[in-house]
Amino acid sequence: MQGPGSMQGAGPVQGPGPMGPGGPPRQPFGQQQAHPHPVPTLPPVPPLPAAPPSRRLGDIPIRAVYLLGSILATVLAVLLIFVVFSGDVPTNQQPGEQVVSVAPVPSASVTATPSASASASPTVSAVVLPPVPASKTLETFSGTASLASGLITDKTVGITYPRLAAPWKAKSFPPFSIAQRMGKVEIPHTVIASAMYPGDSPEKKPSSNADYRKLATEAVRWAIRTQYPKGARLDEWTASQKIPVGKGWTLGYKVGYTFGGKKQEAQAVVTVVEVGKTKPGMLLASIPEPNKKYWRDLNTLVQQVRPL
């Protein structure tokens, strides 16, 4: 007799088999169940690109060659400008002593026998000068001085003085060794220039301030004949003073003249400097009235001219 809820005629109870009731077959214990869907296969890794072959000169694009050439040309141009304008300015490269040969004036030791340079010069009328003051300091001109961009070292003459910035430009200007100019090359000149003292050498080397003042006076006489229109005259001495370093003398002067039918004036200075020779070196600076705003540059030159 069986209890309630028991099944009649049932056989022995079977354990879990490969197929459960109403479900898929079961995997034996310890075995991994197969994935119902296939796993996608990854594409193969592409190989690394081969190293590019080394370029030869013929493989460089022509534009790159032109660019490199222009860069090198620019660098060379800058270096050349730096070398040319770093201090020394090209001179006339004439051997020996540089002599201003335009209408040279006689020195204080003129004799009855003319020298070779004097005989080759045209006859010029004498320039009458007022008495030179023994001492007079150059006044400070109004206006703003030009910037000094460096020094000019005139090895031919043996002096150094400021190189002024634009509009001054260093140019060849015979018979001077070195010149800074502005404007047209015409009389009356706007110029700063160095040369050996014009005319004959003194019989003996100057030694006193009075000797150099006398030579400076003759240099002014020469400048009035050569740098201004015919009939120019010296109206006033504006300076008569010793140079700041070494032996020498500076004379400042105002010149009156007629140009283009109009009366004008110019301010100028002449400095003679002892340079170890019988004949001194000379610095001349003249600025006509149309460029009067640069008269202040004369103060800069007088204060900084030096022998080498």
C-alpha positions in Angstrom: 0.0 0.0 0.0 1.5 3.3 -1.0 1.0 6.6 0.6 -0.8 9.5 -0.9 0.9 11.4 -3.8 3.0 8.4 -4.8 3.1 7.3 -8.4 2.1 3.8 -9.2 4.2 1.7 -11.5 7.1 4.1 -11.4 10.5 2.6 -11.9 13.7 3.6 -10.2 14.5 7.3 -10.1 17.1 8.3 -12.7 19.7 10.9 -12.0 20.4 13.9 -14.2 21.3 12.7 -17.7 22.5 14.2 -20.9 19.1 15.5 -21.6 17.0 17.1 -18.9 13.4 17.3 -19.1 12.3 19.9 -21.7 15.9 21.2 -22.2 19.1 20.8 -24.1 21.6 18.2 -23.2 23.8 19.0 -20.3 27.6 18.9 -20.5 29.4 16.6 -18.2 30.8 18.3 -15.2 34.2 19.8 -15.8 33.7 20.3 -19.5 33.4 23.8 -21.0 30.2 24.6 -22.8 30.6 25.3 -26.4 29.7 28.9 -27.5 26.5 28.9 -29.5 28.0 31.4 -32.1 31.4 31.4 -33.8 34.0 34.0 -32.5 35.0 36.4 -35.3 38.5 36.2 -36.6 40.7 39.5 -36.3 42.4 40.7 -39.4 46.2 40.2 -39.5 48.3 43.1 -38.4 49.8 44.9 -41.4 53.6 45.0 -41.6 55.5 48.2 -40.7 56.3 50.4 -43.7 59.7 50.2 -45.0 62.2 53.0 -44.1 62.3 55.6 -46.8 65.5 55.6 -48.8 68.0 58.3 -48.0 67.8 61.3 -50.2 70.6 62.4 -52.4 71.4 65.9 -53.5 69.6 65.4 -56.8 66.4 64.4 -55.0 66.0 67.7 -53.1 63.2 69.8 -54.7 64.4 72.8 -56.6 62.3 75.2 -54.4 64.2 74.0 -51.4 67.5 74.7 -53.1 66.4 78.2 -54.0 65.2 78.9 -50.4 68.5 77.7 -49.0 70.4 79.8 -51.5 68.4 83.0 -50.6 69.0 82.4 -46.9 72.7 82.1 -47.4 72.8 85.2 -49.5 70.9 87.2 -46.9 73.3 86.0 -44.1 76.4 86.9 -46.2 74.9 90.3 -47.0 74.3 91.1 -43.3 77.8 90.0 -42.4 79.3 92.1 -45.2 77.4 95.2 -44.0 78.5 94.6 -40.5 82.2 94.3 -41.5 82.1 97.4 -43.7 80.2 99.6 -41.2 81.5 98.3 -37.9 84.0 101.2 -37.6 86.3 101.6 -40.5 85.0 103.1 -43.7 86.6 102.2 -47.0 89.2 104.8 -47.9 90.6 105.8 -51.2 93.3 103.2 -50.7 96.1 105.5 -51.9 99.5 104.8 -50.6 101.3 107.2 -48.4 99.9 110.4 -47.2 96.4 111.5 -48.2 96.5 115.1 -49.5 93.5 117.3 -50.3 94.5 118.5 -53.7 91.6 120.8 -54.6 92.8 124.4 -54.5 95.4 123.8 -51.8 96.3 126.7 -49.6 99.8 127.7 -48.7 100.9 127.0 -45.2 102.5 129.6 -42.9 105.9 128.8 -44.4 105.2 129.8 -48.0 108.3 130.7 -49.8 108.9 132.4 -53.2 109.5 129.0 -54.8 106.1 127.4 -55.6 105.7 123.7 -54.7 104.6 121.1 -57.1 101.0 121.0 -55.8 100.7 124.8 -55.7 101.9 125.2 -59.3 99.3 122.7 -60.5 96.5 124.6 -58.7 94.4 127.4 -60.4 94.9 130.9 -59.3 92.4 131.9 -56.6 91.6 135.2 -55.0 92.6 135.6 -51.4 89.9 135.0 -48.7 90.0 137.8 -46.2 89.3 136.5 -42.6 88.7 138.6 -39.5 91.1 138.1 -36.6 90.8 134.7 -34.9 90.0 134.7 -31.2 92.5 133.1 -29.0 89.8 131.2 -27.1 86.1 130.8 -27.7 83.9 127.8 -26.9 81.5 126.6 -29.5 77.9 127.3 -28.4 75.4 124.5 -28.2 73.2 124.7 -31.2 69.4 124.2 -30.8 67.7 121.1 -32.0 68.2 117.4 -31.5 71.6 115.9 -32.4 71.6 112.9 -34.8 72.2 109.5 -33.2 75.8 108.2 -33.3 75.7 104.7 -34.8 79.4 104.1 -34.2 82.8 105.5 -34.9 84.6 106.2 -38.2 88.2 105.3 -37.9 90.2 107.0 -40.7 93.5 105.1 -40.7 94.8 107.1 -43.6 94.4 110.4 -41.8 94.9 109.1 -38.3 91.8 110.3 -36.6 88.5 108.9 -35.3 85.1 110.7 -35.0 81.4 109.8 -34.7 79.5 108.0 -37.4 76.1 109.7 -37.5 72.9 107.9 -38.3 70.5 108.6 -41.2 70.1 110.9 -43.1 73.9 111.0 -42.9 75.5 108.4 -45.2 79.1 107.4 -45.6 80.1 107.9 -49.2 83.2 108.4 -51.4 83.9 112.1 -51.8 87.3 113.0 -53.2 89.5 114.6 -52.4 88.6 113.6 -48.8 89.6 110.2 -47.4 86.2 109.5 -45.8 83.0 111.5 -45.9 79.5 111.5 -44.5 77.0 113.4 -46.7 73.4 114.2 -47.1 71.5 115.6 -50.0 72.8 116.4 -53.4 76.5 116.5 -54.2 76.6 120.2 -55.1 77.9 123.4 -53.7 77.2 124.4 -50.9 78.0 121.0 -49.6 76.5 119.4 -46.5 79.4 117.2 -45.5 81.5 115.8 -42.7 84.8 114.7 -44.0 88.4 113.9 -43.0 91.7 114.4 -44.9 95.2 115.4 -44.4 95.7 119.1 -43.9 95.4 120.8 -47.3 98.4 122.4 -48.9 102.1 122.1 -48.1 103.5 120.6 -45.0 104.9 123.0 -42.4 108.7 123.3 -42.3 108.6 121.8 -38.9 106.1 119.9 -36.9 103.7 122.2 -35.0 104.1 122.1 -31.2 102.0 124.8 -29.6 98.3 125.7 -29.5 99.1 128.8 -31.5 100.8 126.7 -34.2 97.7 124.5 -34.6 95.4 127.5 -34.5 97.3 129.1 -37.3 97.1 125.9 -39.4 93.3 125.7 -38.7 92.9 129.2 -39.9 94.4 128.4 -43.3 92.2 125.2 -43.5 89.2 127.5 -43.0 90.4 129.7 -45.8 90.7 126.7 -48.0 87.2 125.5 -47.1 85.6 128.8 -47.9 87.1 128.7 -51.4 86.1 125.1 -52.1 82.9 124.2 -50.3 80.7 127.3 -50.9 79.5 129.4 -53.9 81.9 132.0 -55.3 82.0 135.2 -53.2 81.4 133.4 -49.9 82.7 135.2 -46.8 83.3 134.4 -43.2 80.9 136.4 -41.1 81.7 135.3 -37.6 84.1 133.0 -35.7 81.9 130.8 -33.5 84.6 128.7 -31.8 88.4 128.7 -31.2 89.3 125.9 -28.8 91.7 123.1 -28.1 90.7 119.6 -29.0 89.5 117.4 -26.1 92.2 114.8 -26.5 95.7 115.1 -27.9 97.2 118.1 -29.7 95.2 120.2 -32.2 92.8 123.0 -32.6 89.1 123.6 -33.6 87.7 126.6 -35.3 84.0 127.2 -35.7 82.7 129.7 -38.2 79.6 131.1 -39.9 79.7 131.6 -43.7 77.5 133.9 -45.7 76.9 133.4 -49.4 74.3 133.8 -52.1 72.8 130.7 -53.6 69.9 130.6 -56.1 69.5 134.4 -55.8 68.9 134.1 -52.0 71.3 135.0 -49.2 72.0 132.0 -47.0 74.4 131.1 -44.3 76.1 127.9 -43.1 77.6 126.8 -39.8 80.9 124.9 -40.0 83.9 123.6 -38.0 87.4 122.7 -38.9 89.6 120.7 -36.6 93.3 120.0 -37.2 94.8 117.1 -35.2 98.4 116.1 -34.5 98.8 112.5 -35.9 102.5 111.9 -35.5 103.5 113.6 -38.8 104.6 117.1 -39.7 101.3 117.6 -41.5 98.3 117.2 -39.2 95.0 115.5 -40.0 91.9 117.5 -40.6 88.2 117.1 -39.9 85.8 119.4 -41.8 82.1 119.7 -41.2 79.8 122.2 -43.0 76.0 122.3 -42.8 74.2 125.0 -45.0 71.1 126.7 -43.8 68.5 124.4 -45.6 69.7 121.7 -43.2 70.0 123.9 -40.1 68.1 121.4 -38.0 71.3 119.3 -38.0 73.6 122.1 -36.8 73.6 120.4 -33.4 75.7 117.6 -35.0 78.6 120.0 -35.1 78.7 119.9 -31.2 78.9 116.1 -31.3 81.8 116.1 -33.7 83.8 118.8 -31.9 83.4 117.0 -28.6 84.4 113.5 -29.8 87.1 113.9 -32.5 90.2 112.1 -31.5 93.6 111.1 -32.8 94.2 107.3 -33.2 
